[in-house]
Amino acid sequence: MGETTPHTPAPSPTEEHAAAMEAAAAAASSQPTNFKVIIIGAGVAGLSAANHLLQNGCDSFCILEARGRIGGRIVSIPLAQQKVELGANWIHGVLGNPIFEIAVQHGLVSVVNIPKPHKVVATTEDGQQVPFNILQEIYEAYVCFLRRCDEYFLCQYSPPPDINSVGEHINFEIQIYLSSVEDPKEKRLKQLIFNCLLKRETCITGCTDMNEVDLLELGSYTELQGGNIVLPAGYSSILRPLTAQIPKEAIITKCPVKKIHWKRKKTLTGLDTVDENEENDSDDSEKTVTEFPPAGGAPATTSGASSAAGSRENTPSTGDKNSRCGSVESDTGVNSDFPVRVTCEDGRVFYAEHVICTIPLGVLKSCHKNLFDPELPHYKQESIEHLMFGTVDKIYLEYDRPFLSADISEIMLLWDDDKYEEHASDEERATHEYLSKHWYKKIYSFAKISDTLLLAWVSGLEAEFMETLSSDVVAEKCTEILRNFLQDPYVPKPKRCVCTSWKSQTFTMGSYTSIPVGALQEDIENLAQPLYTSPHAFKPVVLFAGEHTHSNFYSTVHGAYLSGRTAAQYLVGNEEPDEITLESDGSDLSAWIQGIALD
């Protein structure tokens, strides 16, 4: 798979690491090909898994990264004399957030966070500015409506009839709220503010329309307290501590994976082992693996600390010779003992006892059937199809000189959508013709990053269409928008326009995960479930990590980090389950029960 050219280059976050990786690539021919663990992807999940393996004495691993850089969806570039983010933007929350803890530990963020003055101006297309008290009133009402949507998951309420999505429920609440407003102009203005906030929500959630997002599952996402934190040196600065202990030669860049061969015994669906020529041990030939995830078998990805490795409680190991994660004996050229074979696009082949796959959900959606041999179990395939991997893009506009008032921090755009859409159907809104005329109306605001730098967000199908346009065309349209809404024909054209293109990127194919109507939190749990060679294997052979595998922190960097740590934890536990000894004086039953430690 070759990566398409993005609108802007995606440079390596740390120059010294890039140079070291180039040197390691030059010596690729002398690299070993047999490892205890192969990690696919050098994003946060992959780096987290590697660090956890190292911390537990396992250094026999390699990371195969398709791009020429590390970091995945974390990319910082210099723009307007500062670092800006093409991907992940904030550390979401402070309390219980491992990314924030790493940032503080390494001096990447100030513990004292002094908020900047934040003055938001909301204007209509004819330049009418909304009084701040109305804007604040509608925003507070909107937040209340959104919190009520969360409660359906948290409290197991039943929604009103025929309301299945977040968008439907919020619009239902909006109509009730506006029904008491008598002045038609005031009602219309408040409706436009609600519409703008819903567009903003599509960028937060990662979708085209909030009608796509399942109402009953919205509350499955857990929000950490503490607000959004920006790293002054750029989000990519977090990659330095994450790679400090990983040997440079262990990260192999520009190495896209073509096929993951993994060994499993005959299954209930009749799939055979990977190596058709391998002689099956008579004791193993009849073993099967379930086509359904084992109940309660995985270390919980919802907590900060992972449980001990292995999901087969009280099940003996079946002769896995190197179960403990340690060094592998020298490469003898005989690979029959390795249940994983990874073939790369350039023809290189790597062998391992375990593989941790951190490939993004967007890529899995596109090629999971061809990527895994044998195919993934049906429950995993269905969950991959069920979940949504939306597109969220950014537009940076850099200017030679400031033109906004110094006290303005953001301009909200109150588009009169009804004037343009003419009640177009969902099918019509997805057409090229419609998007070419209306894509830019998905831009809900321009936020001031500095006096000479503005940032706009766009999501969903409109973002995908924007990726097909040149930066010049996007810059022209943004200038036209600003001149109209500010009623100022002298708004300058930007000297530079930088647009992201996450949907077009071969190795992401989108931005992050959300749960659409009809899908469940259980689908994310299914993706996280590791796969075993047989029901009696103590440790899994294929493991999964990435933001799309964390059932509470999906769509976040800290979710990716925790999922990588959880996957590695499966592999570093004891070879045999710890034996539990209960001591009792035999005097009575209550004394015996009190002797059981409930951890």
N, C-alpha and C positions, 0 to 999 in steps of 0.2 A: 504494500500500500504506500503510495507516495503522497506526501502532504501538500495540499494546495497552498498557494501563496496567499498569506493574509494581507489585509489592507496595510498593515504596518508590521515591521520586523518584530520578532519576539526574541530579544537578545538574552543571553545567559545572565542569570541574576548576579553571579559573582564571577568576575573575569578570571581570577586565579583558579577557580574550580573548573571553568571552561578550558583553560590551558592544560590543566592536569588531565581532564577527560580526553582531550585531543591526543595527549601523549600516551594515555592508556589505550586509546583506539589504535594508535600506530603499532602497539605491541600486541594487538588482538590475536595474531596467529600463534603466539606463545601462551595464551591464556588457557587455563584448564577448562574442560567442558563438563566435568562431573561435579555436582554440588549437593549438599544436603538440601538446600532450599533455593529455588529460583523465584525471584520477585519480579513480576511484570509491571513496570511503571514506576518512574522516579518522581511521582507526585508526593504529596504529604503522606498519604496512606502507605505507599511503598517505603518511604524514608523512615516512617514511624515503625513499620514492621522490622526493617533492618536494624534500627537502634535497639529495639526490644530483644532481638536475637542476640546482638552483641552483648547487651547487658546481662544476658543469661548464658554466656559462654559459647555461643554458636557463631563462628566466623566463617563457616563454609556456606557462603551464599553469594549470589550475584544478582544485580538488578539490571533488567533489560529495559531500556528506555527507547521509545521510537523516535523521539525528537533529538535534536542536537543540544538540548539543554535539560536541566532538571526543573522541577517545580510544578509541572502539570498546568493547572489552571491558576497558578500564582505567577504573574508576570508584571514586573515593574519596569518602566522606561523613563528616561529623562525627558521632560517637556516643560517649557517655560521656566527653566532654571530650578526645577524641582522634580521629584519622583512622582509619577502617576501610575495608577493601577489599570492594566488592561483586563485583569481577571478579578480574583478575590479582592474586596475593597476594605473590609473591616474585620476586626476580631469581634465577634458577636457575643458580648457578655463577658463578665469578669469572674463571677463566683463559680468555681468548678470548671473553669475553662483551661485546659492544659496548654493551649496556644498562648494565652495571656500569661500563664505562669512561666513558660519558657521565655517569653519576651521580657518580663520583669527580671527574671534570673540573669539574663544576658544584657541588661541595660538597654533594651531596644525601645522601651516605652517609659514615659514618665509616670510614676505612681500618682503624682498629683496632676489631675486632668482638669485644666481650666477651659471651660467651654467658650467658644468664640461667640460674639454677638450674632444673633440669627434673626434677620428681618426678612420675612417672606412677603413678596408682593404678588397678588393674584389679579390677573387682568383678563378681560374678554378680548375677542378678536378686534373690536373697534376701539380698544384702548381704555375701556372703562375699568377703573381700579376698584376692587371690592373692599369695603370697609373692614378693618382688621377684626372687629368684634364679630362680624358675620362669619368670616373665615374661621375664627377660633371656635365659634359655636358649632359649625358644621363638622369641623375636624373632631371635636370632642364627641359629637353624636356618632360619627363614623367609627371611631375607636370603640365606642360602646357596642355598636352593631357587630363589629368584628370579634370582640370578646364573647359576645353571646354565641357566635358561631363555634368558638372553641369549646363552649360548654356542652355541646352535643356529644363530643367525644369524652370529655372529662366526667360528665354526669349521666351519660347514657340516656339523654332525653330523646324524645321522638319529635322530628320536625313537623311543620304544618304539611298537609297533604300536597303532593306533587311538587315539593321543593326538595331537590337533591343536591344542589350545588351551593357553594359559598356566594356566588354572584346572584343567584335567584333569591337567596335568603336576605342578603343585604339590600337588594332592590325592593324586596317586600317590605323591609323595615323603613326604607327611604320613603316609599309611597305613603305609609302610615304617618311618618314624621311630617311630610310636606302637606298632608291633607288638611292640617290646621292652619296653613299659611294662606291668607286670603288674597294678598296682593299678587297678581300673576307675574309681575316683573321680579318681585322678590323670590317667588317660588322658582321661577326659571333660573335665576342666578344661583340659588342654593342647589338646584339640581345639577348645574354645571360644575359646581365645586365637588359634589359627590362623585360625578363622573370622572373628574380629574384624579380624585383619590383612588378610585377603582383602577384607573390606568397605572397609577403608581404601585398599586398592590400586585399587578401582573408582573412587574419587574422584581418585586420582593419574592413572589412565589415562583416565578418562572413559567409563565403560560401566556397564551394569546388573550384569553378572556377568563374572568373569574367564574363564569358559568361552567368551565371545564373542571374546576377543583371540587373534590368531594366534600360535602358539608360535614358528614359524620366523622371524617378522618382528619379534618383540619387541626384539631386539638392534639393529634398524635405528635406534632412537632413541639419540642420543649424549648422555651425561650429562657436563656440564662440571663440573670439579672446583671445590671451594670452598664447597659447601653452599648453603643458601637464605638470601638477604639481604633484609631488610625496609628500605624507605625510611622514615625517621622522619617525614617530612612527607607520607607517603602516596605510593602508586605514581603518582598523577596528577601529582606534582611533576616526573616525567620528561618530561611533555608540554611544560613551559615551554621547555627548551632545544630540543626538537624543533620548536617552532613559532616560535622567536625570529626566524629569518631569513625565514620565509614571509610574504609580504604578506597582511594581514588580508583584503583583498578577493579573494584567490585561493582562500579557503575559503568555499564556499557551503553553508550549513547548511539544514536542513529542506527538502532537495531530493532526495527518493527518486527513483531511476532506474526508469523503466518499461521501456525498450527500448534495447538496444545494437545499432544497425545497423552492420555492418561489411562492407566491400566485399571480395569475393574473386571471382576469375574462375571460370569453369565448372570444377567439380570432378569427381572420379571418380564422385561420387554424383549428378551432374547439377544441383547447386545453382548458381543464377545469381548475378550481382552484385546488390548491394543495390538500386541505383538502376536500376529496370527501363527507365527512359526514357533512360538515359545511352547515348550512342553509343560502342560499344567500338572502341578502336583496333584496326585489323586485325591488328597484330603481337601484341596481347595477347589477342585473343578466344579463341585456342585453348590458352592457358596453363592449367595445372592446378595444384592444390595437393594434396599428399599427404594421405591420410586417416590416415596413421600418423606419429608423431613422428619427425623426422629423427634418425638415430643420432649421438650425441655432439655435437649442435649447440648446446646451451645453455651459457651460462656456468654454472659449477658453483655450485650453491647450498649445497654442503656445505663450502665454504671461507670463510674470513673475507673475502677479497678476491675480487671478481668479475672475470672475464676481460673482454676487450674485447668491445664490442657486436657483435651480428650472428652468426648461426649458419650463414651460407652462405659458407663459406670459398672463396676464389678465384672467387667469382661476382660479375660486374660489376653495378653498380647500373643499374636500368632507368628512369632519368629521374625519380627522386623529386626534385622541384625544390627542396625545403627539407629535404634529408636531415639537415643539421647542425641540432642542437637550438638554435634561436635565436628571435629575434622574428619574428612573422608579419606580413605586410603588412596594412594596414588592411582592415577588413571591407568588402567591396564588395557583399555580398549574394549573390555568386555562390559557391556552395559545391561545385561539381563537382570541385574539386581535393582535397577532404577525404574520405578513405575511411571515416571514422567519423562517425556521427550518433547522438547520445545524446538520447533523448526522456525527459523527466522527468514525474512524476505530475501536476505543476501545469501542464503544457503547454509549459514552456520547452524549447527545442531548442538543443543545443550541437554544434559541429562540430570535428573535430580530425584530425590525421594519425595519431595513435596514441592508444590508450586502455589504461590500466593498471587492471585490475579486481581490487580487493582484497575483494570481497564474500565473507563467510564461507561455508564449505562447507555449513552448515545451510541457508542461503538458496539457494545454488546447487542443492542437492538438491531444494528445493521448486519452483523456478521457472526452472531453466536453459533448459528448452525454449521457454518464452515470453519469456525475457529477451534471448536473442541471436537476431538475424536477419541472415544465416541461422543455423540451429542450429549448435552446436559439432560438430566432427568426432566420429565415433562413438567413437573411442578415449577421448576426453575424457569423453563422456557416461557411458561404462561405468565409468571410474575414479571419477567423481563418485558413481555408484551403489554401487560396491564399498566405498568408505571409510566409516568410521563417524564420526559427529559426535555425541558423547554429551552428556548433561546432568549438570552438577555444580552444586549450589546450596548456599548458606550460610544458616545460621540464627543470628542474633545475639540474645542475651538480655541486656538491660541491667537492673540491679538498683539499688535505692535504697541498699542496704548490702551489705557482704561477708557471705557465709555459709559459704564454704569455708575450710579451714585455709590459712594464709598460705603454707605450703611446698608445697601441692599445685598442680601446673601443668596436669594433665589427668586426666580420669576416663575410663578405657576401659570400655565397656559389653560384657559378655560375655553376649550373648543366647543362650538355649538354643533355637535355631531349630527343631530337630527336634520340640520340644514343640508348636510352632504349625503348622508347615508340613504335617505329615501327608503327606509325600511328594507334594506338589502338583506337577503337570506344569508345564513352562515356559509352556504356553498358559494354564493356570489362574492362574499367578502374574502374568500380564499383564492379567488382567481387573480391571475397576473394583471388583468385589465383594471380590476378594482384597486389592488394594492398599489399599482403605479400612480393612481390618482390620490390615494388616501394614506399611504404608509406613514407620512410625516405627522399625521394627526394623532399618532400614538405617543409622540413626544409630549410628556406632561409638564416638563419644567426645564429650565436652564439654571443650574446651580453654579455659583461662583466659587471656584477652587482658589483662585487668586485674582488680583485686579485685572490680569490679562489672560485668564484661563477660565473657560466655561465648560461645564459637563452636562450632557443630556443623556438620558437612558431611553431605550426602545426595546420592546419585547415581542415575542411570538412571531407570527407570520410576517408582521411588519418589519421586525428585525431581520428575518431571513431575506426579505426583499431588499432591505437597505444594503445588505452584504453584496448584492449584485451590482450596486452603483459605485461609481468612482467617488473618491473623496471630494473632488471639485463639485460634483453634482450635489452631494450632501451639504457641503459648505454653502452653496448658493441657496439651497432650500432653507437652511437654518437662518441665513441672513434675512431672507424674505420673511420668515416667521417673526424674528425679533423686530424688524421694522414695522410689521403690522401690529403686533401686540403692544409695542411701546409707542406706536404712533410717532416714530422718529425715522424719517427717510435717510438720515445721516449715520445710522448704525454702520460701522465699518465692516468690510469683509475680513474674515480671519486670514492671517498670514499662513496658517497651517491647520489642517483638519485631520484628526486621527480617529479612525473608526475601527472597532474590533469586529471580528468575524468568526465567532465561536461555532456557529452551525457549519460553516464551510471548512473548519479545521478537521482534517481526516482523523486525527487522534483524539478528538473530543466529540464532535458532531452535536454540539449543544452546550448548555451551561450548567444546569443542575437539576436535581430530582424533585418532583412533587407527586402528590397522590391524586389522580383524576377521578371523576365520577365512575363508580363501579370497581375501583381498586381498593386495596386495604393496606393497613400497616403491616399485616401479615405477609404481603408480597415483598416488602423490604426484608422482613425476617427470613423469608424463603431464599432471597438472594444471598444473605449472609451465611446460610447453612453450608458447612463444608461437606465435601464428598469423600467417601471411604472406598478402599479397594474391595472390602468385604465387610459383612456385619461384625466380624470378630476383630477387625483391625483396631488397635487402640488409638492410633493417630491418623488424621485424615491425609489424603493425598492431594486434593485440590481445595484451596481455601480462597475466600473472596473478601476484598476490602475496598474501601472507597466511600465517599459520602452517601452513595446510593444503597449502602448496606447497613447504615446505622438507623434504627427504627425511630429514634427520637431526635437526632441531630442531623438528619439528611439535609442536603444543600449547604452544609457548612464545612469550613476547614477543620474545626475541632471534631466534627463527626468523622471526617476522613482520618484524622490522626488516631482517634480512639479505635476505629475499626481496624486499622493496621496493627495496633498494639494487641487487639483481641485475637486477630488471626495468628500472629506470632506466638501468642500465649498457648494456643493449642499445641504447639510444637516443642515447647521448652519445659513442659511438665515432666513429672516422673514417668519412667517407662511403665511401671506398674502402679495401680491405684494404691494410695497410702492405706495401710491396714489399721483399722480402728479397734483399739482394745478398750473394753469396758471393765472397770474394776468395781466390784461390789462386795460388801461384807456379808451379803446374803440374809441380812436381818429382816428386811421387809421390802415390799415392792416399791414404796415411795422413796426409800433411800437409793434404790437402784436407778430409778428414773431421774433422781436429782444428780446422779453421776454422769448423765449424758450432757455433753456440752453442745449447745445449739448455737453454732457459729452463723 
